[in-house]
Amino acid sequence: PWAAEAHDAAGLVIAALTAAAGTAGKRPTRAALVARIAASTYTGISRTYAFDDDRMLVADDAHLYRAEQGRYRYLGAAPKTGT
């Protein structure tokens, strides 16, 4: 059920790695990569990802998708966990 989010997470990291490699010409440190991701906004399949000053994901909504026949099918909002 989290296939779309996994795809987005991979895309977010790949975008940050690509941007970092383009500016420095070498592999970034882990700290530099984390800083770049935290400062970025990434539009994925399932949502737009952005982070606050504490590097926490902005928005607490999550949605479920199912991979079917090469496409993601929206299943609805994910159930909220206990607060």
Backbone bond lengths (Angstrom), bond angles and torsions (degrees), N, CA, C in turn:
res aa  C-N    CA-C-N  psi(-1)  N-CA   C-N-CA  omega(-1)  CA-C   N-CA-C  phi
1 P - - - 1.464 - - 1.536 113.52 -
2 W 1.323 118.76 -15.86 1.460 120.84 -178.44 1.530 111.95 -103.86
3 A 1.309 118.07 21.98 1.465 121.98 -176.94 1.524 112.37 -60.01
4 A 1.316 117.90 -42.62 1.470 119.90 -178.64 1.524 110.89 -66.37
5 E 1.331 117.62 -41.16 1.459 120.21 178.25 1.525 111.24 -65.86
6 A 1.324 117.17 -38.39 1.467 120.48 177.14 1.527 110.06 -63.32
7 H 1.314 116.69 -41.93 1.465 121.78 176.66 1.523 109.74 -60.67
8 D 1.330 116.59 -44.54 1.463 120.79 179.63 1.518 111.91 -65.07
9 A 1.329 117.36 -42.33 1.468 120.60 179.58 1.525 110.33 -61.01
10 A 1.321 116.46 -43.26 1.468 120.13 177.71 1.526 110.10 -62.97
11 G 1.310 117.10 -43.45 1.463 120.83 178.70 1.515 112.91 -62.69
12 L 1.326 116.49 -39.06 1.462 121.51 177.63 1.523 111.07 -61.85
13 V 1.317 116.87 -46.13 1.466 120.99 179.95 1.531 110.63 -67.63
14 I 1.313 117.16 -42.45 1.472 120.47 178.77 1.526 110.98 -61.85
15 A 1.335 117.03 -42.50 1.465 120.38 178.44 1.525 110.80 -61.65
16 A 1.328 117.12 -42.51 1.468 120.79 179.53 1.526 111.01 -66.93
17 L 1.327 117.25 -41.75 1.467 120.73 178.00 1.525 111.26 -63.37
18 T 1.314 116.42 -43.12 1.462 121.23 -179.78 1.521 110.71 -63.26
19 A 1.338 116.25 -45.30 1.464 119.89 179.39 1.526 111.24 -64.69
20 A 1.323 117.07 -41.35 1.466 120.55 179.98 1.518 111.51 -66.35
21 A 1.318 117.36 -40.98 1.464 120.82 179.84 1.521 110.77 -66.48
22 G 1.331 116.18 -34.35 1.458 119.95 -179.88 1.515 113.19 -68.83
23 T 1.337 116.64 -31.22 1.458 119.10 -177.96 1.522 112.37 -88.33
24 A 1.320 117.36 -34.54 1.461 120.09 -175.57 1.527 112.55 -102.54
25 G 1.318 116.92 -21.75 1.450 120.29 -178.19 1.518 113.91 76.61
26 K 1.329 117.20 7.97 1.465 121.14 178.68 1.527 109.05 -148.66
27 R 1.319 115.92 172.25 1.453 120.85 -179.30 1.528 110.05 -67.67
28 P 1.349 117.95 132.18 1.465 119.68 -179.87 1.532 110.96 -75.59
29 T 1.313 115.73 158.04 1.457 119.42 172.77 1.519 108.61 -70.99
30 R 1.310 115.30 164.22 1.468 119.51 178.26 1.526 110.57 -60.22
31 A 1.320 117.22 -43.76 1.467 121.33 -179.99 1.527 111.28 -61.82
32 A 1.322 117.04 -41.83 1.465 120.74 179.21 1.528 110.97 -65.84
33 L 1.325 116.58 -38.40 1.461 120.23 178.65 1.523 110.87 -66.66
34 V 1.317 117.20 -44.14 1.469 121.20 178.15 1.521 110.00 -60.70
35 A 1.321 117.53 -44.24 1.464 121.22 179.24 1.525 111.10 -62.33
36 R 1.324 116.63 -41.46 1.467 120.38 179.95 1.528 110.71 -64.90
37 I 1.329 117.14 -43.90 1.473 120.72 179.09 1.525 109.83 -63.72
38 A 1.337 117.03 -45.32 1.465 120.61 -177.93 1.524 112.34 -63.28
39 A 1.323 117.30 -28.75 1.457 121.25 -179.59 1.528 112.81 -88.82
40 S 1.321 116.97 -3.19 1.459 119.95 -173.65 1.529 112.55 -99.03
41 T 1.306 113.88 167.20 1.461 123.50 168.07 1.516 105.32 -125.41
42 Y 1.307 116.19 131.93 1.459 120.81 -176.40 1.522 108.98 -129.92
43 T 1.318 117.01 127.49 1.454 121.73 177.01 1.515 108.37 -97.79
44 G 1.315 115.19 113.19 1.454 121.11 -178.69 1.510 111.87 -105.28
45 I 1.313 115.50 -165.77 1.457 121.56 178.65 1.527 111.09 -70.17
46 S 1.325 115.44 -42.60 1.456 119.67 -171.47 1.525 114.34 -94.77
47 R 1.322 118.08 -20.55 1.464 120.44 -176.55 1.517 109.50 -176.12
48 T 1.320 115.54 177.40 1.455 121.72 171.17 1.518 107.41 -100.32
49 Y 1.320 116.24 133.46 1.455 122.81 -178.01 1.517 109.50 -105.62
50 A 1.319 116.11 128.24 1.459 123.09 175.51 1.523 106.84 -146.04
51 F 1.319 115.64 158.57 1.457 120.89 -174.35 1.518 110.21 -128.43
52 D 1.340 116.20 148.28 1.458 120.40 178.69 1.530 110.28 -87.06
53 D 1.328 116.17 -173.76 1.469 120.75 -177.35 1.526 113.21 -64.51
54 D 1.326 116.71 -21.32 1.469 121.23 177.41 1.527 111.77 -93.13
55 R 1.326 115.58 10.35 1.469 123.19 -179.50 1.523 112.97 63.66
56 M 1.320 115.35 29.24 1.465 121.28 176.26 1.530 107.99 -97.48
57 L 1.313 116.14 144.95 1.457 121.59 179.27 1.519 109.60 -62.41
58 V 1.321 116.58 129.22 1.461 121.63 177.19 1.523 107.59 -76.55
59 A 1.308 116.63 132.90 1.471 124.75 -179.12 1.521 110.04 83.44
60 D 1.286 115.04 140.29 1.466 119.39 -177.82 1.524 112.30 -112.82
61 D 1.316 116.11 13.43 1.456 118.77 179.33 1.520 110.59 -83.25
62 A 1.285 115.12 146.95 1.466 121.30 176.61 1.520 107.28 -139.48
63 H 1.292 115.74 149.88 1.458 121.21 -177.90 1.519 109.32 -130.03
64 L 1.306 115.44 150.97 1.460 120.43 -179.75 1.526 110.07 -102.85
65 Y 1.318 114.51 140.02 1.460 122.59 176.59 1.519 107.41 -132.38
66 R 1.298 116.01 158.12 1.458 120.92 173.93 1.528 107.21 -126.69
67 A 1.314 115.48 135.25 1.460 120.27 175.06 1.529 107.40 -81.65
68 E 1.327 115.92 117.78 1.466 122.05 179.73 1.519 109.64 -137.33
69 Q 1.298 116.69 124.70 1.461 122.74 175.17 1.529 111.92 51.05
70 G 1.329 115.64 44.73 1.457 120.45 175.64 1.517 115.44 78.75
71 R 1.327 118.17 9.36 1.464 121.85 -179.96 1.519 109.46 -134.53
72 Y 1.326 115.14 160.53 1.458 119.66 174.18 1.524 108.61 -95.28
73 R 1.318 116.03 129.44 1.465 121.67 177.68 1.525 108.17 -108.21
74 Y 1.326 116.54 126.95 1.456 121.88 -178.27 1.528 109.50 -72.52
75 L 1.343 116.03 129.19 1.457 120.86 -179.91 1.521 113.04 -106.07
76 G 1.324 117.99 -15.79 1.453 121.26 178.83 1.520 111.67 125.16
77 A 1.305 114.53 -177.29 1.459 120.19 -179.91 1.513 110.27 -68.87
78 A 1.322 116.21 140.84 1.458 121.05 177.04 1.520 108.67 -73.13
79 P 1.322 116.82 146.18 1.463 118.16 177.80 1.528 111.04 -64.27
80 K 1.301 115.87 142.38 1.472 121.36 178.29 1.519 108.63 -74.75
81 T 1.315 115.71 141.49 1.457 119.90 174.98 1.513 108.96 -84.57
82 G 1.303 117.26 164.42 1.466 120.88 -178.62 1.508 112.63 -59.47
83 T 1.309 116.46 138.44 1.474 121.15 179.58 1.494 110.35 -115.06
